[in-house]
Amino acid sequence: MKRNKLLYWVLCLVLVGFLGNTVYAAGKEETNNVKETNALKGQYHLEDVVKIYVPSTYDIDQPIDNTPYVNKTLETFSKMFGGATSIEGTGAWVSDNEELIKEKVTIVYSFVEKLDKKKVNEVVAYAKSLKEEMKQSSVSLEVNGKMYFIE
């Protein structure tokens, strides 16, 4: 009988500890969510993002000043989405003969209020035209964190 009481009390303590921890964690998560939603509640926001990686080479491996292509992309995205931003970066990949190939890229991106099928098709068409104009094998396009290689 003593053993059963002891087991009963141990189970009760474990249950109380588990429930207490669960309630504490839920309360903490709710507090964090409340802080975030209260600070941002009612603020205008854009959920989708589209990025295009403008190469700094012509005909795959001839270095060029990509400024005219970046400016054209900034203008195109601004007309499509209401604004655009560009940042400089370095892209790298390993060639077929195991060499590290690096090149400068400019990432032009826009946050988008409503990214529908029509807008996606326009962006892909623009990426294809940029690929052709710069004589690339492909142009990288990122939509909501997913990378696409437009060939």
N, C-alpha and C positions, 0 to 999 in steps of 0.2 A: 504494500500500500504506500509506504514511504517513497518507494521507487517511482510509482505512478504519479505521485504528487510532484516529485522532483522533475520528472519528464514533462508534466503538465506546465510547471512554472518555466522551464527552459523553452518549451514551445511558445508560451505566451510572450516571453521576452524577445524571442526571435521574431515573432509576428509583429509585436509592437515596434521593434527596431526597424523591420522592413517597411511597415506602414509609415512610420515616422520619416524615414529616409525618402520614401516615395512622395509623401506630402511636401517635404522640404524641397526636393528637386523640382516638383511641379510648380511650387510657389516661386522658386527662384527663376525658372524658365518663364513663367508668366510675368514676373517682374521685369525681366530683360525685354520681353516682347512689348510690354506696356511702355517702357521707356523709349524703345525704338519707334513704336507706332505713334506715341504721343508727340515725339519730336518731329516726326515726318508726316503726321496725319494732315491730310488736306493739301499737301505739297504736290505740285505738278511733277510728274516723272515720266520717263521713257523706258520701256522694258526691253526693247530689241536693240541690237547693235550689229552694224554691218561694217566690215573692214576689208580693204583691198591692199595688197602688198605690191607697191610699185617698184619694179626692179631698177637697178642703176646700170644695167647693161643693155646693149642692143645686139640683136642677132645672137642671143644666148650668152656670149662671153666677151663682148667688146664694151669696155667701160665708157659710160657717157654721163653727162650732166642730165639727171632726170627731172630737173625743175619744170620744164614745160609740161611733162606728163603729170607731175604732181599737181601743178596748177589747174590743168584740165580736169583732173579727178576731183580736186576740191570744188571746182565750179559745178561739175556734174552732180556730185553728192549733195552739194548745197541746194541745187535746184530740185533734186529728188526729195530731199528730206528736211530742208530748211536750214541746214548748217553742216559743217564738217570740220575736222581737225586732222592735222598731220603730225607724225612724230618720226624721227630718224631711228633706224635700227640696223642691226647686222644679221643677215641670214646665213646659215651654214648648212652644208650637207656633205655626205661622203660620196665621192665619185665611184665609178665602176672599178677603178684601179686603187681604191682604198685611200685616196687623198682627201683631205679636208678642204672643201671649196667654200670660201666666204665671200660675201658681197654685201654692199650697203643696200638697204631697202628703205623706202619711206612708206609708212603705214598711214593710209587715209581712212578715217572712220567717221561714222555718223550714228548717233543714237536715234531711234525711230519710234514714232508714236504708234503706228500701225503698219507692220510689215506683212503685206498681203502677197498673194501669188503674183499679181501684176508687178509690184515693186521688185520682188525677187527676180522675175524674168528680165526686168530692165537692168538690174545690177549685173546679172549674168551676161546679158548682151553687151553691156559696157565692158566687162572684164574680157570677153572674147575679142572685142574691137581693140582693146589695149594690147592684148596678147599679139594680135596680128600686126598692129602698128609698130610694136617694139620687137617684132620677130622673135618671140619667146616660144618655148615648147609648151609652157603653161603659165598661168597667173594664179597666185594664191588668193582665195576669197574666204573670209571667215564670217560666219553668220551665227550669232548667239553661241560663240565658243566652239563651233564645229568648223574645221578647216576643209575647204574644197579646193581641188586643183582643176582649174578651168582650162581644158585643152582644146 
